[in-house]
Amino acid sequence: MTHEADAVRVWFRLLRLQSRINLSITARVREIGLSVPQCDVLTTLTEREGLSQQDLAARLYVTKGNISGLIDRLEDAKLVERRSIEGDRRSHAIYLTAQGRALAEQGIEVQRQFVIDTLGRMSADDLKKFESLIVNTRDLIRESMNLKQI
């Protein structure tokens, strides 16, 4: 097999792995009554509340339109609240409610348990190698993206 064929085979394995991870996380997060995007919003807000919808969209790599709908649904469920930003009548800061914080903590625990059940079972050596490969791949992709923008 050629190096290129090996790279393509590994690429498809990576895509399938990502799909399996997504399916597993989706099922686990659904058990606590959230979708993955809703969980992402809530857990991101545990790191930093008071983000504008635009900042939240940028952190989650989604469009402002997508985040707006998500926030609407989370607000309807009493999990987040919008607060006016002084000096900017068009923007709102997003904050967790007590119920939202509790659900976010459950979402964090679901993900932590998934990591323990999977990556946590790897040897320290394998985990270190895996992380190195992920970082190297990320850097190659960033480099490729920068080349395309020139």
N, C-alpha and C positions, 0 to 999 in steps of 0.2 A: 504494500500500500504506500502511496505517496504521502508526503507531509501534508499536502493540501487536503487529501482525502481524510487523513487522520483529524485535521482541524475541523472539517465539516462534520465528521462523526461526533467529535467532542461537543461541537456547537449544538447539535440536535439533542444530545444527552443533557446538556445544560438547559435547553428550552423545556425538555420534558421534566427535569428536576424542578424547575421554576413552577411549572404547572402543578406538579404534585404538592409542592410546598403551599401554593396558593389554595388548592383544594382543601388541604388539611387545615390551614389557618381559617379559611372561610367556614368550614364545618364547626370548628372549635369556637369561633367568635359568635356564630349563630346561636350556639347553646346559651349564650348570655344575652341574646336578644339584639345583637348588633350586626350590621354589615361591616365588612373590612374597611370601607371608606369612612364610615361613622366612627369606628374604633380608632382609625388613624387620626381623625380630627380630635377626638377626646384625649387620646394619649399625647398628642402633640401639645394640647393645651395644658397638660400636667407639667410640661417642661417650661412653658411660658404662656401665661394668660395675657389677655389684653391685646392680642394680635389683631390687626385689621383683617378683613376677609381677603384682601389682596396679598398681604404677607403670609397668611395661612395657605392660600392657594400656591404661592411660590414655594413654601416649605414642603408641600405635599406633591408638587409637580402636577397640579391639575389646573384647569382653567378657572377664571373668576366666576363664570357661569355655573360650573359644576359645584364650586364651593358654596355658592349662594343657595342652591337647592339643598345641599347637605345641611347647611346651617339652618335653613327654614325648617327642615324635618326634625333636626335636633332641638331646635327652639320649641317647636310644637310638642315634642316629647318631654319638655321641661329639663333637658340635659345641659343646655347652654343658654346664655342670654346675651343679647346685643346691648351694648352701652354706647351712647354717643361719645364721640371723640371731640374734646373741646377745640373749637376753632375750625372744625371740619364737619359741616352738617351732612355731607354725603357719605361719610365713612362711619363705621361702627367698630368698636373693639369687642372681641368675643371672649366671654368668661364662662367657666364651668359653674353649674349649680352644684349643690351638695350631692344630689342624685347623679349628676353627670360625672363628678369626681369619683364617686363610689364605683360607677360602671367602668370608668377609665382604668381604675386600679384593678378591677376584675380582668379587663382586656390585657393589661400589662402582665398580670399573672398567667393568663392563658398563653401568651406568647413566651413568657419565661419557661413555663412548663414544656412547651413545644421544643424549645432550645435544649432543655435538660434531656428530653426524650430522644433527641436526635444528635445534634452536635456535641452535647454533653457526654455522649457515649463514645466519642472519638478519643484516642490517646492524645496526650498533650502534644506529642511530636506531630501527629497527623493534623491536629487542629492548627498548630503553628504553620505547617506547610500549606494547609488549605487556605488560611488567611493570607499568606504570602501570594499564593496563586490568584486569589480574588483581587488583591490590591494591584498586582501586576496587570491583570486583565482589565481592571477599571482604568488604569493609567493608559493602556493601549487604546481603549475605547475613547478616552478623553482626547488623546493625541489624534486619533482618527477623526473625531468630531471637529477639532481645531483645523485640521488639514482641509476638511470639506468647506469650512467657512472662509477660507482664504480666497 
